[in-house]
Amino acid sequence: MASGSSLLRDSLSMVLAGGQGERLSPLTLDRSKPSVPFGGKYRIIDFAFSNCLNSGLRKIYVLTQYKSDSLNQHIYEAWNIFNPELNEFIYSIPPQLKISNNWYTGTANAIYQNLNLIRDGKYKWVVILSGDHIYKMDYLKMLQYHVDMDADLSISSIDFPSALASRFGVLDIDKDYKVTSFLEKPKKAPSIPDKPGYTFVNMGVYVFNADVLMDTLTKLHLENPDQNDFGKHVIPFMLKAGHNIYSYKFVDENKKDDPYWVDVGTIDSYYAASMDLLSVDPHFNLYDRGWPIRTGQMQFPPTKTVSHEGERVGRAFNSIVTDGSIISGGLVERSILSPNVRVNSYSYVTDSIIMNNVYIGRHAKVRRAIIDKNVVIPEGFEIGFDPEEDKKRFTVSDTGIVVIPKNYDFEK
């Protein structure tokens, strides 16, 4: 049995962070989905990185692709904390046309194009993660399970009601949690043997034996270079070849009654997950000092409120307000203010997400909106109160969330 220290020493983490996130547009016009801000001061990818850090995994390659400037800058500024002398690292790996003239053409292809990193490091195990999910997980527990079960591949799985599982890739397992088949968005999802009515959904978190991973991806590529997805191609290929594949039941370090794992893939799901953070008892706990979520901490001054004259009172209720923000005679309710936001006199912000460096002019009103970075809301302007007017200028989601893109200029 491998010890925890040897598991960590001989394991490599590879974070898939190249997603375009088209359904999150316009938040992804200038950045990839993993680098979209979340929770006031974080990026979505910070949750996978923090899980690695809290699990003791400190050898990390981040496979980037689309619009990676913002992500690369964030990795450098926020995550340049590992010591190469101790064989710790975090490196951003863009497509380099190592083996073909193609960019990464899928999740499995991204790994295949970088098999040299696994081979050169002589790793025994590879942990493959998605960089665009929000959850808390101790990957070391999964690694230990993988070794204990003598698995070739372990797949982290979360139980969903079977009636709701048809939009995911799901696992059919036996009583020992050995995977017997993998089904992509089935009309009828199979139940977990010891939990009828529930189905194991693939979370996109994998632990592979390194030699099996390299051999499988090489054979799969030779058979058909277009087979580039773990769920659709790699897992069925391995099942057909007779490999030992086990489902690992997700152990949530969030420590709530219901396990928390969210893919904020649309504007409405992103908004809902963000607003949940404002609840008295949110589903996702950012304040657990036993499992800290790390990010870049810029040198902003403290938050402050200004003015107390009649209706001109700077105040915030049921909100998250981060460093450098000034609420100067305005009212903020049920909103998230990122660093360096200015809310001016007589303005009103409610049920909104305001990102870095936004300036909200006097008498402006903002309701059920997401305002991306570096935007100046003109004096007296209203957002979120007239849907038809909003749709003429901005993106409006299915539930009526108004989204103003980064660097939007109201004067043009």
Order of alpha helices (4+ residues) and beta strands (2+ residues): alpha-beta-beta-beta-alpha-beta-alpha-beta-alpha-alpha-beta-beta-alpha-beta-beta-beta-beta-alpha-alpha-beta-beta-alpha-beta-beta-beta-beta-beta-beta-beta-beta-beta-beta-beta-beta-beta-beta-beta-beta-alpha-beta-beta
